[in-house]
Amino acid sequence: MTTIYADNAATTQMSRAAIDAMLPYLETIYGNPSSLHSVGQQAAGALLSARDRIAKCLNASPREIYFTSGGSEADNQAILSAARLGERKGKKHIISTAFEHHAVLHTLQKLEKEGFAVELLPVGPIGTVTAQQVKRAIREDTCLVSVMYANNEIGSILPVSEIGAVCREAGVPFHTDAVQAAGHLPIDVKAQNIDLLSLSAHKFHGPKGTGVLYARQDVFLTNLIEGGAQERGKRAGTENITAIMGMTAALEDACAHLDENAKRVSALRDRLIDGLSKIPHSALNGDPVNRLPGNVSFCVEGVEGESLLLLLDAKGICASSGSACTSGSLDPSHVLLAIGRPHDVAHGSLRLSLCEWNTDEEVDRILDAVPEVVEYLRGMSPLWKDLVSGKKPFTL
């Protein structure tokens, strides 16, 4: 039985382009980019090239690219930098959304304890916010708007360009967590009026443990890590040149094939959505139109998500029940609660996330397996018996 990997929103298999780009920096170009000798300067030259190539993918300047350990670090540094800048100006109001990644939400909670006022905009039943919502929420003391580019659990794509225009007009810094979007959706930081952006390599077939913070040239960054003068003094620590080169190759490859990959993966996604929608008392989560090419998220009533995942895994299908970052938690997804799913329904969630390497045959296998597993689990579920007997009303 071959394994079907349908958890690409959690992480992706590394591409051949990324692996090949990394090998020389494991074997021959192993110098420290801060060293003055020739071996070190070879590495420094590669780092310079990587910064330039990443910048081109985002339509940014190389001096606006900062290498980090991933999306979480980039989110933290972006938000804390804007907060400290605002604090010096007497501005301590931050706008975000109720279904951001915890790297954003937990950082905002930390700032609330320091006296910042955090306003989380409601995202409604399909999981989105509008530029008008943001415009109405902006105050004279607003120091940051942070809205994700696309949601990691339910796949909704947010109107980042419109929100960026509102923020630019109001003179408020705008940050977007683009971890799920980079390499899958077009990004142009200048055209979209983005001041700060976070991305992570392992979401687009690059290596784990490396990412990027884009910061517009006039945004002053606050250091999270003290030490050496790497990353123009804003991120101490010897650069992970091997991973950075892999990330650069992976992002270039993803951006070069953006349209064709999106077209192919969207077709697979739509087949899955159509098939899974036939399961009684199930519902698609997220925006049915403006969603990530590979994201399929469902709630299935009368089923526990964890049991669903384990039985699918036994059939060789790797999926998730929400964010991989919170998979150890027994609490229902904050994202599903934010779009109005009741607790018991939110517990029965399934996320299948595809990439360009998935096939029609794999989709067929998933469409055979999921209804079979759902029927089996419902057959032994006391909750399902209560729903069928009328003791409890159906929600979906």
N, C-alpha and C positions, 0 to 999 in steps of 0.2 A: 504493500500500500504506500503510494507516494504521498508526501506531506503537501498540503495546500497552505501556503502562507498568506493569510488575509488579515494581517495586523500591521500594515505598513504605516499607520498613524502612530504606532508605538515606536517602531524603528524599522529601518529598511536593510535589506541585504546590500553590502557594498558592491558598487559597480566595478567592472574590469578597469575602466578608466581611472577610478580612484585608487585601486590597488596598484596599478602600474605606475601611477604618479608618485606613490609613496615609497616604492621599493628602493630607488636610488638614495633616499634620505635615511633609510635603515642600514644601507650597506656601504655607501661611498661618501655621500655628502652629509656627514654626521657632525659637522662643526657647530659651535655655538654662534649664532648670528651676531653676538656682541663682541666676539673675538676679532682682533685686528689682523691675524695671520690669514693666509690664503684659504685655508679650509673653512675658517669661520666666515670669511667674506663671500665664499661660494654660497653658504647658507643664507647670508644676509641678502645677497642678490636674488635668491629664490624667494625670500620673504617679501622683498620689494615687488617682485613680479606678481606674486600671489595677491598682494594688496591691490595692485593695479587691475588685475583680472577680475577680482571680486567686485571692485568698484564699477567696472564696466557692466557687469550683470545687473547692477542696481541703478545705473546712471548716476553714480556718485563720484566724488573726487577720492583718490587714494588716501589722502590725508584724513578723510572722514571714516575710514574703516579701522576698527579696533578688533583684534582677535581675542576671543574669550574661550572659556571651557565649554560653552554651549549656550542654549537659549535662556536657561534659568539665571545664569550669571549676567547675561546681557540685559535681561528684564530688570534684575535688581539694580544694576548700575545705572540704567536709563532712568528709572523711576526715582531713585535716591538722588541722582544728580539734579534732576528737574526740581525735586522737593527742596534741596539745599539752596538752589538758585532762587527759588520762590521765597524761601524763608528769609533770605537776606533782603528781599524787597518787601517784606511784610505780607506776602501772599502764601496762604496755607490751605487752599481749597483744591482738591483733586477730583476729577471726573473719570469714572471708568464704568465697566458693565458688571452685571451680576454673575456672568458666566465665564469670566477670564480664567486663564490657567492659574494654579495656585502660586506659581512663581510671581505673578502679579498681585493676586489677592492677599497673600501672606505678607508681602512687602508693604502693601497699603495698610494692613492691620497693624504692622509695626509702626508706621507713621502716625496712625490714629492715636497710638499710645503716647506719641510725642506732641499731640495737640493739633495735628492736621485734621481738617474736615474732609472726609471721603464720601463722595456721592456716587453710588452704584446705580446706573440706569437700568430700569427693567427691560428685558429683552423680548417679552411677548411670547406667544405660543409657537412661533416658528424660529425663534432665536435670532433676533437681529435688533439693531437700534438704527435710528435715522439721524441724518445730519441736523434736522430740526430739533430733535431731542437734545442733542449736544449743544446746539445754539441756545436753546432755552435754559440749559443748566449752567452755562458759563456766567461767572460773576466777575466783579472787578478784582477779587482776590484769588481767582483761579490761576494756579501755577502749572497745571499739567492736565492734558486729556490723554488717557491711555485706553485704546480700543483695539482689540485683536483683529487681525486681518481676516482670519477664518477660524472657526471654532474646532478644537481638536477632537471633541466627542461627537458632535452632531453635524459637523461639516458646513454649517452656514457661513457664507461669505458676506462680510460686512461692507458697507459703502465707504471704504477708506478714503477714496479720492474726494468725495463730497464732505466728509468729516474734516479732512485735511484742509480743504478750502475754507471751511467755517473757522477753524482754529487759526489759520494764517491771517484771515481778516480781523479776528479778535486779538491777535498778537499773543496767543497762548501756545506754548510748545505742545506738539502732538507726537506721541509715541504709539507705535503699533507692534504687537507681538506677531511677527510674521513666520513663526516657526513652522506652521502647517502650510503656509502659502509659498514660501521660497522654493523655487524649482518646480512648482506646480501651477502657479498663476503669475501673470506678468506683474513686475514691480518696477516702478520708476519713481524714485524718491523725490525728484525735482517736480515732475508733473503732478504728483499726488500730494505735494506739500507736506511730506513726512520729515519731521525733525530728528526723530530717534526710531530705530528699527532693530529688532532682534531676530536672529535666525540660528538654526542648529543644523550641522552637517549631516547627522545621521537620519534626518527625515527625507533626504533626497539622494540616498545611496552613497553618502560619504561616511567617514569614520565617526565613532562616538567620541565624546570628550572634547569637541572643538566647535566653535561657533563664531558669530560676528555680532558686534554692536556697531551699527551705523549711527554716527552723531554728526549732524550738520555743523559746519565749521564754527559757527558762532555760539554753539552750545557747549558750555564749560562742564566737563565731566568731573565728578567726585570719585576719588579712588576707593575701591573696595579692598584692594590688596596693596599693602605697603612693601617697599623693598627696592629693587633696582629700577632703572629708568626705561624699561621696555615699554613698547606701545606709546611712545612719546610721553613717558612718565605717568601714564594713566592706568597701567595694568602691569604690576610687577611680576616677575617670574620669567625664566627662560622660555622662549616661545616653543610650542610644540610643532616644530617645522614639518615633521612627517605628516601629522594629521592635517595641518593647514594646507599642505600641497594636495592631499587627497580630497579635502573639502573643495578646493578651488577647481580641480578637474571635474568633480562630481557636479558642482553647480554649473559650470560651463556646459557640460554635457546635457544636463537637465534643461537649461535655458535654450540650447540649440535645438532641442526636440520638443519644446514646450507644447506647441499646437498639436502636433501629431500624437503625442502621448496623451494629452487631454482628451482628444477626440476618441481615441481607442479605449481609454480607461472609462470615460463617461458612458460609452456604449455598454461596457460590462456592468458598470454600476446600475444603469437603468434596467438592464435585464434582471439583476438581483432584486432591485426595488419592486419591479412588477411581479416577480415570482413570490417574494416574501409577503407582499401585500395581500396575497390570497389566503394567508393563515388567518383564521377567524380571530377576532378580538386582538389584533395587532395593529400597530400604527408607526408610521415613519416619523422619526425625530428630525427636526431642523427644517430649513427652508427647502421646499421641494424643487425650486427653480435655481436659486443662487446658492449652489453648494459645491464643495470640493469635488473634483472629478472622480476620486476614488472612495468617497465616504458613503457608507450605507449604515444607518443607525435606526434600530427598531426597538420599541417596547412591546413585549409579548405578555399578555395578562395570564396570570395563573402559573407562572414559571419563575424560578429563581435563576438569575443570570449566571451565578457561579456553577450551578449544576449543568446548565446549558453549555457552558464553555468546556467543562470537563468531559461531557459526553461527545461534544464535537471534536475535542482533541483526541478522544479514543477512536474517532473515525478519520483521524489524520488532518483535521481542519483547525488551523490556528486562528483564533479570533479573540475579541476582548469584550468586556462588559462596560466599557467606558474608558477613562484615561488610565494608561499603564502606570502613571506616576502615583495613582491612588488605589491600585489594585489590592493592596493589603488592608484597606479600610472596609469595615462592614457597613458604614453609612452609605445611604443612596447618593448618587451623583448630584453634586450641587448644580451642575449644568441642567440635568433633567428636572430638578426641582424648580430651577429658575424659569423653565418654559412651561411650568404648571403641571408636570406629571405628579400624581400622588405618590407617597412613599412606597406603597406596595407595588405599584406599577413600575416605578423607577428601578426597583430591585430586579425587575425582569427585562433588563436591557441587553441588547446585542449590538456590537459594533464590528462590522466587516469593512476593512479598508484595503483597497486594491492598489496595484501599481501596474506599470506597462508590461511587466513580466507575467502577470496572471493571464489565464487563457479562458476561452469559451467552455472548454471541457471542465475546467475547475469550477466555473460558475454553475454548470450543470450538476456537478457533484454536491456543491453547497446547497443548491435548490432541492436536491433529493434528500439531503441529510437533515437540514434544519426542521422542516415540517415533521419528519419522522421523530426526531428527538423531542420536539415540542409536544407532540401527541403522547409520547411515552411518559414524559414528566408530568403532563396534566393528568394522566391516568392514575398517578399516585399522589396527587396534590390535594390536601384537604381544602385549601383555598379555592381550587378549581371546582371541587364538588359543591362548595357553598355557592359559588357563582352560578353553576349550572342548575342547581336546585332552586335558585331564587332567594336563598337566605341573604345573599349579598348582591347588590346591583353591579352589573358590568360597567367599567369605566371606558373601555375602548370598543 
